[in-house]
Amino acid sequence: MQDNDTKRLSRLTAILTRFQSNRMVTATELAAKFSVSVRTIYRDIRALEQAGVPIVTEEGKGYSLMEHYRLPPVMFTESQANALILAEQLVLKNKDASFVRDYGEAIEKIKAVLGHSIKVKANLLSDRTSYDQNVHRERTSNNVSELQFALTNFCLTEISYTNESGQVTSRIIEPFALLSTENWLLIAWCRLRQTFRYFRLDRIQDLQVLNEKFEPHNMTLQAFFDKFHR
């Protein structure tokens, strides 16, 4: 196989993986990603379609795969997918660029085999998690997995929380984002205080994810910081 054919086959595989990792992709984004022309991407799309890949074209928006089409070999539960997203945030702090790149490519392939609903939740969690290494490497929480579930499924959560003064209050919260510094922090809308609050996870005494849903807060983590930390 000639070098150009090898490169194209590799690119077609990568494009297919990217389609399965994202709901909608534009030709311009793909061209920038693989350092080729938009016309080359158009030819690649046609080649994938001719190979039987069910690509849906939405005029003015981009391309996506027909819903439910995915690679079959590996399946993950929602909690396992969430754990992988958390690991991804840790890897991104690594100073070795090649390691970060390789892991990034690996996590895209993993996302590609997730079912659609779990993939959407995994992408949401990725956007709503910020990780700085815990320099003391101490276990500061037992509630991360439950809060990940509550965050991505928009479930109200009841907590018993101890503040800095040692006062314990019962709160109904709407989990929004998870941050890790030296301690895990949860950003959540507190229905008791009627505002967003930061909660240290090591101060949560009891936690129960409720069946009742809340209306999603439609903003990114960066948008939250821009709005509330000017």
Sequence and secondary structure as in RCSB ss.txt:
>XXXX:A:sequence
MQDNDTKRLSRLTAILTRFQSNRMVTATELAAKFSVSVRTIYRDIRALEQAGVPIVTEEGKGYSLMEHYRLPPVM
FTESQANALILAEQLVLKNKDASFVRDYGEAIEKIKAVLGHSIKVKANLLSDRTSYDQNVHRERTSNNVSELQFA
LTNFCLTEISYTNESGQVTSRIIEPFALLSTENWLLIAWCRLRQTFRYFRLDRIQDLQVLNEKFEPHNMTLQAFF
DKFHR
>XXXX:A:secstr
  HHHHHHHHHHHHHHHHHHH S B HHHHHHHHT  HHHHHHHHHHHHHTT  EEEETTTEEEE TT    S  
  HHHHHHHHHHHHHHTT S HHHHHHHHHHHHHHHHTS HHHHHHHHHHHHTEEE   TT     S HHHHHHH
HHHTEEEEEEEE TTS EEEEEEEEEEEEESSSEEEEEEETTTTEEEEEEGGGEEEEEEEEEE     S HHHHH
HHH  
